[in-house]
Amino acid sequence: MIAITGATIFDGSATHKNSALVFEEGRIVGIFKLDQLPQDCKSLELAGGKIAPGYIDLQVNGGGGVLFNEDPTVETIEKICKAHSKYGTAALLPTLITDSIDILDQAIQAGIEAEQQKIPGFLGLHLEGPHLSVEKKGAHEARFIRPMDNESLEKILTAKRHLRHLMVTVAPESVSLEQMATLASAGVVVSLGHSGSTFETAQAAADAGATCVTHLFNAMSPLTHREPGMVGAALRTGSLHAGLIADGFHVDPAAISIALSAKKGPGRIFLVTDAMSTIGTDMGTFELNNRTIWRRNGRLELEDGTLAGADLDMNSAVGFMRNIDGVGCEEAIRMASSYPAAAIGCDDRLGVLKQGFRASFIHLNDDCQVAQVWIEGKRVR
């Protein structure tokens, strides 16, 4: 057993001082007072700071110079996981945006291989498209967007049989309620996004089994006084969780604060990065579906200024949220750990630090920057 000492411990709900986090063989044994440690513990003392649950990111397009769409292989998945682990992300969903059927097939196969090889940090896949609305396509290629047919449905169901976690972003305009219900009953996390649907249509999708909303406010029908739209449904429907890109570009801080106040539970707003290949690099441009994406002043955008993913790591998103009124450090950490764990259904082993859970945690220094990272008991930074 290893006992981590010398830092305050935030377990996801409570703070522990003068205590140690003890783990063995990749799993947490418990949090103990220093004078009550189990026998035969090897002590590792830290110089202050805070121990917290590892971050969980459910929307990651790339990192470390690679993009999942451009090279959908297990090697790319491993590079993405390594790149984001430096910023505290202990588990993530590599995300494929709308692309050709061939690229989709390659991505699913890469995810299955990553699961079989137990790539550190790999949680499953997020398929963002191709069953979206052209009207709300954002940076997605319109030529690849298409309605879900029986073949597409079966492809996703087959993938889920080989993946512990699979999230799909769909628009009600392109996927029927019956198809959503079939996916949900098979354990697929159905997320609504890139849609101009009405409030009632989005609520009907939630009733059919959708449990999440992709990048709240972005690429969806807005909340207005006569038509609450998908944004209104996300906030009003308690069963829906909602991802949020907290970089100061995708959503105004005032809108974030309003959304947090308005969100009906038990579903929560959680943080995603929507990160591209730039994370951990000094890249100025990269290619996506044969289009150049520009890295400009903290933004990633097409030539016409359309946002194309985010130049954001999870620890920066947590830091941004700490400055939102009423949030603070611990709630920001929950938005990056326990809340996404609940959204994806891995809150039985990740997202908090308690007995029997995976020993995936981070050490934040006194400036709340990531100093060290452990994934399932192994230090990766």
ZALO-479124 format. One record per residue (C-alpha): x, y, z; residue in one letter. Coordinates in steps of 0.2 Angstrom, whole numbers, plus 2048, in hexadecimal, padded with zeros to 3 digits. Last residue first. Example, Ala and Ser with C-alpha at 12.3 -4.5 7.8 and 13.67 -1.06 7.14 Angstrom:
BEGIN
8447FB824S/83E7EA827A/
***
This chain:
BEGIN
8108417B8R/80A8307B4V/80A8297C6R/8028187C6K/7F48147D3G/7E68137C6E/7EC8237BEI/7F682E7C9W/7FA8407C5V/80684D7CCQ/8098607CCA/7F88667C5V/7F68787C8Q/7EB87E7D7C/7F788C7DCD/7FB8827ECD/8008737E2N/7F38677DBL/7F68547DDH/7EB8497D2I/7E18397D4F/7DD8297CCS/7DE81B7DAA/7CF8127D3R/7C18117E0F/7C08037EDG/7C080F7FCQ/7BD8217F7K/7C582F7EDL/7B78367E1V/7B58367CEG/7B98247C9L/7B38137CFR/7A08127D0D/79E8247C9D/7A281C7B8C/79181F7B1G/79582C7A3I/78C83B7ACA/7908357BDA/7A38357B9A/7A18467B1P/79A84D7C1Y/7A78447CCS/7B684B7C3S/7B785B7BAA/7A88647C1M/7AD85D7D2R/7BE8667D0I/7B48767CCA/7A98737DCE/7B98717E6E/7C28817E0C/7B488D7E1G/7A388E7D8V/79989C7DEG/79E8A97D2D/7A98A27C4I/7BB8A47C8N/7BE8927CDR/7B688D7BCM/7C58947B2F/7D188A7BDG/7C787A7BAV/7C787E7A7A/7DA8817A8S/7DC8707B1N/7D28687A4M/7DC86D795D/7D687A788L/7D987F776D/7C787B772A/7BD873764G/7BB87C753A/7B388D756L/7AE895746T/7B98A4742G/7B78A372FD/7C989B72EE/7C388E73AL/7C689074CE/7D088B75BL/7D1899768R/7DE89D776G/7E48AC76CN/7E38A475BR/7E6891757R/7E088F745W/7D788073FI/7DB87B72CT/7CE871723R/7D286071BN/7C6857728N/7CF85F736L/7E1866733E/7EC86F740F/7F3880743T/7FE88A750G/80587B759M/80F87E769D/80A86E771T/802867781G/7F186977BI/7F186E768T/7E985D762S/7D7863766M/7CE865777A/7BB864779D/7C186878BT/7B2861795V/7AB8677A6L/79B8617AEF/78A8697B0I/78085D7BBR/7718527BAG/76884F7CBP/76385C7C8G/75C86C7C1K/7698787BAK/76488B7BCA/7728917C7S/77F8887BEL/77888E7ADA/7788A07B3I/78A89F7B9S/78F8987A8I/7858A579FA/78E8B37A9A/79F8AA7A5P/79C8AB792D/79C89A78AV/7A789477BH/7B48A177DF/7B88A2790G/7BF891791D/7B288779BA/7AB87B78EI/79C874796L/795862796G/78386079CA/77A8537A6H/76884F7A2L/75C8467AES/7578577B7G/75085E7A7T/74F8717A9R/7618767A5L/76386B796A/75286E790A/755881791G/76587F787V/75C87377BM/74F881777G/74688C783P/73A892776E/7308A277BR/73C8AB786H/74C8A477ET/758896782L/763892774P/762884767S/77287A766M/78487C75FA/78B883770N/78088777FF/785877788L/79486D781H/78A85C77ET/77B859788V/778849792C/76C83B797T/763837787A/75782878BG/74682B783A/740837790D/75084178DA/74C84177AA/73A84777EA/742855788Q/74C85A779A/73D85A76ET/73386577AE/74187277CF/742873769T/75086B75FS/75D875756G/76B868759S/77D86675AH/77B85D76AG/771850774L/77B84377DS/77783077DV/781826789V/781815782V/77C80778FG/7727FC783A/761804789S/768815785A/76C810773L/75B808770T/752817778A/75B82376DM/75681975EQ/744819763E/74582C766L/74B82E754S/75C83474FV/760842743S/755851748E/75784B75AP/76A84F759A/77784375FV/786842769T/78B83076DV/79482A77DM/79C81977FL/7A281278FH/7A7800793R/7AB7FD780L/7A97EC777H/7967EA778R/7957FD775K/79D7FC764A/7907EF75ET/7827FB764L/78A80975BI/78C80074BK/77A7F974DE/77380B74DL/77D81073ES/777801734E/765804739N/766816734D/76B82673DM/769836733P/77883D72AR/78684A72DI/796846723F/794853715R/790860723A/7A185F72AE/7A186373CH/7A8874742A/79787A748G/78A86E741K/77B877748K/770878738E/778868732V/77085F741S/779850748L/77B83D745H/78D83E740P/79084174EG/79A84475EE/7A0832761L/7A7831773H/7B2822777L/7B7819786G/7C081C796L/7D281C791F/7DD82479EG/7EB81679EP/7E880B78EI/7E07FB794K/7E67F2784Q/7D57EA782Q/7CD7FB784E/7D9804779A/7D67F676CE/7C37F976DI/7C680C76BG/7D180A75CA/7C37FF754Q/7B680C757I/7C281A750A/7C580F740Q/7B380D73DD/7AF81F73FL/7BD823733I/7B6818726D/7A481E728I/7AB830725S/7AC83D732D/7A2846740T/7AC84974FI/7B583B758L/7B983D76AT/7C5834775P/7BC832786L/7C7836795L/7CE8307A5A/7DC8367B0A/7DB8487AAT/7E78527B6G/7EF85E7A9Y/7FE8527A5K/7F18447A3S/7EB84D794H/7FA84A789A/7FB83878EK/7E983478AC/7EA83C779I/7FA833775K/7F282277AE/7E3826770I/7EE82A761T/7F7819763E/7E6810764V/7E2817752T/7D682474BP/7E382F742D/7DC84073CE/7CC83E746N/7D583A756F/7E084A755L/7F2849759V/7FE85675FG/7FE852772G/7EB853772G/7DC84E769G/7C984E768N/7C584D77AV/7B384D781Q/7AF843790L/7BD84A79BD/7C08427ADI/7CB84B7B9Y/7D58417C6G/7CD8437D8P/7D684F7E3A/7E68507EDI/7EA8627F3K/7FA86C7F5G/807869802G/8188627FFA/8148507FBL/819841806E/81982F7FFL/81782280DS/81981080AK/80B807815C/80F7F781ED/8027FA82CQ/7F3804828P/7F381782CL/7EA81C83CQ/7F682A842D/7F6833832L/7E3833831K/7DD827823F/7D5829812I/7D181880AG/7D8808801V/7D78117F0I/7DA8057E1R/7E98037D5G/7F17F57DEE/7F17FE7EFE/7EB80F7F4F/7EC81A804V/7E882C804L/7EF834813A/7E8840820S/7ED84F82AN/7DF858821K/7D0851818H/7C485A80DT/7B3854809A/7A98507F9S/7B484B7EBG/7C28447F6D/7CB8547F9F/7DB84F802I/7E785D809T/7F9858806A/80885180FG/80383F80ET/800832800I/800820808A/8058127FDI/800800800M/
***
